[in-house]
């Protein structure tokens, strides 16, 4: 596999691990609704992605990002505090078209973010990255390195303009942008969804959606026999003179998905309204009927009752399409370059099919996050009567202060979430938390004694709150007042706060 090198790469390859873990602080006054699982985060998107890790690692089903195209005319600034004298010289300087290192800076900005996005994506998840000619080739090579070239799915060509326009100094005018698409693994798929216009054709419904039932038997005509088509499905074989229309391997896969129904001794297959054809048939790469930047700008201006709200917003139709072909109706969708908030509106619009999709948006610029991103979603909820709201968050103080101590504002749930994540590389199940017990993984129980900074001792009284099973128990506290024999008798491994708290 070809690899890409650039100025500063050696300093940013592991920068995602160096970023301070910050807490999320909910801003109730800027939120809409109560206890919504949708999230808008205001803050640097690298720090925000790191803050999301304990809650969403391996859980995001679909990612859509629209990063700076690096045209030299966007006015973006490199601001990652990488421990490199060369890179520190780049800080707070606008990247212009005549900057000879602008491609290096863009790659240094993108690489750690792509790594964290990769970690957040589920095993069957899909990521879409919008880009143009300026960085398309660099993006592909970088994505090959992080996601592996075998997980490249396709590059969509999105027709962003209806007609050509003259750009000063340009020899040609581009009508299209690229949307590069990768999966997390071989489990990632792009679906060809062909929805039925008549819901009566799919009268049944379950958590996957609307479906109809079809018999999977076929007449065993003449001398034609296939014993391999006579196996059992749900304990039933084909009726006399008939055979299954599918092979055993396919049937086994469908059985694992719960796709068969025994209807009075006749086996039937569920056919959903989005798979009347082959579920994984080819998806057209040309997206020429999914809105344009002009139509998106007009829709945004109409929603705000003003002009020039946001430059080159993506249309809801485009993002809705990408979400629908890559994930189910309960997907968690992430956009870490949120901009005008198109992704949030796309999720809310798709949920009109009674879906339970959720969005997570991250926007760095304060004025954009509050006055455009969040405000757009508020107005869209009101205008289109969307059924859900969102919680608005800001990045709070780092979990560890400059002295390596746990930040005083950190509460038990926040700390437990982080501890469990660093120990198990999985997300905590809040329902498992009981007293000091915060979860179990692979036969090991995890406990946290935490009532605030420097107030937590593992002593005889605390020992009574620890389970009495024979399982290994990892207990975090500031101090341990029990002797080694007592710890061994209870199969306890003591870890001292903050020194033995892992840094992710």
C-alpha positions, 0 to 999 in steps of 0.5 A, a space after each residue: 500500500 502506498 503511504 503519504 508523507 508530509 511536513 509534521 506527520 511524525 508529530 501528529 501520528 499519535 497526537 490523538 492520544 496526547 489531546 487532553 480529555 475534557 468533560 462535557 458540560 450541558 447548557 440547559 438554556 441552549 437545549 431543546 426538550 428534556 432528556 434528548 439523546 441528540 447532541 450539539 457540542 460547541 468546541 474544538 472538534 479534536 477535543 470534542 471527539 476525544 470527550 465523546 470516546 468514553 460514551 460512543 467508542 464503536 457506537 457511531 453508525 454513520 459519519 458525515 463530515 464536510 471539512 475545509 476544502 483547503 482552497 486557500 480562500 476559506 480563511 481556516 486556521 491551524 490551531 492544534 497544540 502539537 508538541 513540535 516547534 515546527 508546527 507551533 510556528 503555524 498556530 493562529 495563522 490563516 492558511 492562504 492560497 500562496 502558503 507552500 505548506 497548506 497541504 501539510 497543514 491540512 493533513 496535520 489537522 485532519 489526521 488525528 481527527 480521522 483516527 478518532 472518527 475511526 475509533 468511534 465508528 461501529 464495526 459495520 459503520 460507514 464514513 462519508 467525507 466531502 471534498 474537492 480537487 484540492 485535497 481529494 488525492 491526499 484524503 484518499 491516501 490518508 484514509 487508506 492508511 487509517 481505514 485500510 484501502 480494503 475498506 474503501 467503498 466508493 467515491 460519490 460524485 455530487 453535482 453541487 451546481 445546476 449550471 457552470 459559473 465563471 471563477 476568477 483565474 480558473 480555466 474550468 468551472 467545476 460542477 461537482 464535488 467528491 464524497 469519499 466513502 469508507 467502511 470500518 470493516 468488511 461488515 460495512 455496506 451501502 444499501 440500494 433502498 427502493 422504497 415502495 410508494 404504497 404502504 399497503 404492499 408492506 402491511 407488517 411492521 417490526 423494529 426494522 421497518 415495514 415488510 411483506 411476507 413471501 413464500 420461499 418454496 418453488 415447484 420441484 418440476 420434472 426430473 429436477 431435484 436438488 437435495 441441497 434445497 431440502 434442509 430445515 428452516 425453523 424445523 420445517 422442510 419444503 412441502 411434497 413436490 417443492 424445494 427451497 429457492 435459496 441455499 443453506 448458507 443464505 438461509 442460515 444468514 437470514 435465520 440469524 437475522 430473524 427473517 423467517 416466519 412459520 405461518 401455519 407450517 409454511 415458511 415465509 420470508 420477510 421482504 422489507 420496503 427498502 429491499 424489493 431488489 437485492 439489498 446490496 445491489 450497486 449504488 449509483 456513484 453520481 448524485 445529480 438529484 440531491 440538492 445543490 449548494 444554491 438550493 441549500 442556501 435558499 432553504 437556509 435563508 428561508 428558514 432564518 428569514 434572512 440572506 447569506 446565512 452560511 457559505 456553501 451549505 450542504 443540502 438536507 436531501 444529500 445528507 439524508 440520502 447518505 444516511 439512509 443508504 448506510 445505516 438503519 432507522 436507529 442509527 447514531 449519526 456524527 458530524 464533527 464539522 457541523 457548520 450550518 447543521 444540515 446533518 441534524 435536520 437530515 436526521 430529524 427529517 428521516 425520523 418521520 418514518 418513525 425511526 429513532 436515529 440520533 445525531 451528534 454535531 460538533 462545531 468549533 466557532 462560538 457564533 456559528 454553533 449558537 447562532 447558526 447550528 443550534 438555531 437552525 435546528 431549533 427553527 427546523 423543529 418548530 417549522 417542520 414539527 420534528 418530534 425530538 430536540 437536542 442537548 447543547 454542550 460545551 467542552 469543560 475543564 480537562 479531567 486532569 488539571 495542570 498538576 495531574 490531579 482530578 479536576 474538582 468539578 468532575 463528578 462520580 458518573 463522569 469519572 466512572 465513565 472514563 475509568 471504565 472506558 480506559 480499563 475496558 475500551 468499551 462504553 459504560 452501561 449506566 444501568 449496571 452502576 450500583 453504589 461503587 460498582 461501575 461494571 464488569 468485563 471478562 470476569 473482572 469487576 470494576 469499582 470506584 470510590 469517589 466522593 470528590 478529590 482526595 476524599 476516598 479511602 479503601 478501608 474496612 468500611 469501604 470493603 463492605 461495599 465491594 462484592 463478595 464474589 470470587 471474581 477479580 476486582 479492580 478498585 480505584 481510590 485515593 488511598 488503601 488502608 487494607 493490608 496485602 493479605 486482606 486484598 488477596 483474600 478478596 481478590 482485589 487489585 487496588 489502583 490509586 487515583 490519580 496516578 494509576 488512572 490511565 490516560 487515553 
